Amino acid sequence: MTQPQDSQTNDSRTNDSRTENSAADEPAAALARTNAVLAEWAARSAADSASLIARLERMGYAVEGKSEEEIAEVLKHPPTRSPAA
C-alpha cells in the first residue's frame, strides 16, 4: 500500500513542476500579446501622423511609406537600425 502513495506523491511533484513552468510562461505570453496590441495601436496612430512616423524612424523602425498593416508588423519586432541621435 505504501508504494501507490509514493507514486501519487511523485505524480503530484511532477504536476507541480509543470504548473510552475506554465506560470513562468504566462508572463512571457502576456507580454507578447500586449506588445502585439500596442504595435497595432501604434500603427493605427502612425498612419495619421507624420510626426509619429518620423519619431519611429528615428527610433530605428523602418516604417516610412508603409501601410498600417506593414507598420504593425514592423513594430512587432526589434528596430532594424540604430536609433538616430
C-alpha positions in Angstrom: 0.0 0.0 0.0 2.9 2.4 0.6 4.0 2.1 -3.0 0.9 3.7 -4.5 1.1 6.6 -2.1 4.8 7.3 -3.1 3.7 7.1 -6.8 1.0 9.6 -6.1 3.4 11.9 -4.4 5.8 11.7 -7.3 2.9 12.4 -9.7 2.0 15.4 -7.6 5.5 16.8 -7.7 5.6 16.3 -11.5 2.3 18.2 -11.8 3.6 20.9 -9.5 6.7 21.5 -11.7 4.5 21.6 -14.8 2.3 24.2 -13.1 5.4 26.2 -12.2 6.6 26.1 -15.8 3.2 27.2 -17.1 3.1 30.0 -14.6 6.6 31.1 -15.7 5.5 31.1 -19.3 2.3 33.1 -18.6 4.1 36.5 -18.1 6.1 36.0 -21.3 2.9 35.1 -23.3 1.1 38.0 -21.8 3.9 40.4 -22.7 3.9 39.1 -26.3 0.2 39.7 -26.5 0.5 43.2 -25.1 3.3 44.0 -27.5 1.2 42.9 -30.4 -1.8 45.0 -29.3 0.5 48.0 -28.8 2.1 47.6 -32.2 -1.3 47.6 -33.9 -2.4 50.6 -31.9 0.8 52.5 -32.7 0.4 51.6 -36.4 -3.1 53.0 -36.5 -1.9 56.2 -34.8 1.1 56.4 -37.1 -1.0 56.0 -40.2 -2.4 59.5 -39.5 0.7 61.2 -38.0 3.7 62.2 -40.0 5.4 63.2 -36.7 4.9 59.7 -35.2 6.3 58.2 -38.4 9.3 60.4 -38.1 9.8 59.5 -34.4 9.5 55.8 -35.1 12.1 56.2 -37.9 14.4 58.0 -35.5 14.0 55.1 -33.1 15.2 52.7 -35.8 12.0 51.3 -37.2 11.7 51.3 -41.0 8.0 52.5 -41.3 8.1 55.4 -43.7 5.9 54.7 -46.8 4.3 51.6 -45.3 0.7 50.7 -44.9 -0.9 50.4 -41.4 -0.6 46.6 -41.6 3.0 46.8 -42.6 3.8 49.3 -39.8 2.2 47.0 -37.3 4.3 44.1 -38.5 7.5 46.2 -38.3 6.6 47.3 -34.7 6.2 43.7 -33.6 9.9 43.2 -34.0 13.0 45.0 -32.7 14.3 48.0 -34.6 16.4 47.2 -37.7 18.6 50.3 -37.4 20.4 52.1 -34.6 18.4 55.0 -33.2 19.2 58.4 -34.6 20.9 60.8 -32.2 
